[in-house]
Amino acid sequence: MNIRGEPLRHLLRAGDAIETISIRSLDLSLLVSGDGTEVIRHHLRQGGRWALRPEDGWEALEFILVTSGQLRGVVDGVEIILGAGDSLTNHPVTAPIHFSALKDAEFIYVCSRPVFHLYSKVARQMMELAVNIEYRDGYTAHHCSRITRMSMIVAEEMQLSSAQVGRLNRGAFLHDVGKAIIPLEILNKPGPLTPGEWEIMRRHPTAGREMLHDTGLPILKDAAPIVEQHHERWDGKGYPHGLKGHDILVESAIVAVVDAFDAMTTDRSYRKGMGKQEAIDELIRGRAAQFRPDVVDAFLQIKDKIN
C-alpha cells in the first residue's frame, strides 16, 4: 500500500458525469469508463462511511485522491487522516479499510476493474428494501439510518475489526428487511399480538436472511446472519433459534441494543416514546438477560453521543 500526502499537480477536473447514484450518505458519479478502468467521484457526507474490501480473485489497482474535506481511515490497525491532496493506492486490497468522513468530503476513486454497476445494484437493493420496511413498520423516516449510526458508534467503542464493522454497517441498515413478509394488520397492530400472530412475527429474521441471500450480492449475503440473529437474547430466550451468550454474533447483539433503544424512544401511532434516560434504565435492567453485557456497557459509554 502506498499513502501519499503531497498535492498533485494535475488535479482531475470532473465534467458531466456519465451516471450518478446515491447510497445513504454517499453520492457517486461515474466520470470516465473505458478499457475496464473507471473513475468515480464520491461525495461522502459528514459521519458517512465508505470502505475498500478484498474479494476472492480480485487483483485490481485501486487509487483514492481526496479533493476536499477529511477522511478518517484505519489501515493495518493504524489510524490515518486523509485531507485535500492526499492519496492512497492499493494493489490489490488484502484487508478491509473503512473510512468515515470527519467533515463533508469529496474524493476521486480510480479502479482498474469496473465496479460502478455493483454500486448501482447494491444501492437499488438496499434502499428499496429499507425504505419499504420503514413505510410498512410505521416508523418515522430514517429509522434504518439511525440504527446504523448508533451501531457504528458502539462498534468503534468496542474496537470491532474492520471486517466486522463492514458487515455491521449493512446488517444494521437492513435488520428488519424480513418484515416485508408480515401482514400489515399484524405489523402495525396497536394491541398485544395473539400467539398465532407472534408465530408469524417471529419469522421475519429468517425471512430477512433469505432475502439478502436471494439478492446474490456477496456484500449483502455476508450481512445476512446479523439480520437473522438480531432478536436472539443473551439468556437464550430470543428467536428464531434460541441462541445464547457468545453463540450470538456480537454484531447482532449490537443491533439488538440500539434497536431496542430506538424503539423505546420513538413515537409510534399507538404510543409516545419514552425519554432517553428511561430507555437507558431499561437497557441496564436487561443487561445479561436480554442484552449482551459488554454491548450495554459500551452503549453506556457513548450515550452522550446519541441524540
Secondary structure, DSSP 4 states (H G I P E B T S, - for coil): -EEE-SPPSS-----S-SEEEEETTEEEEEEEEETTEEEEEEEE-TT-EEEE---TT----EEEEEEEEEEEEEETTEEEEEETT-EEEESS--S-EEEEEEEEEEEEEEESS--HHHHHHHHHHHHHHHHHHHHHTTPPTTHHHHHHHHHHHHHHHHT--HHHHHHHHHHHHTTTGGGGGS-HHHHT-SSPPPHHHHHHHTTHHHHHHHHHHHT--HHHHTTHHHHHHTT--TTS--SSS---GGGS-HHHHHHHHHHHHHHHHS-BTTBPPPPHHHHHHHHHHHBTTTB-HHHHHHHHHHGGG--
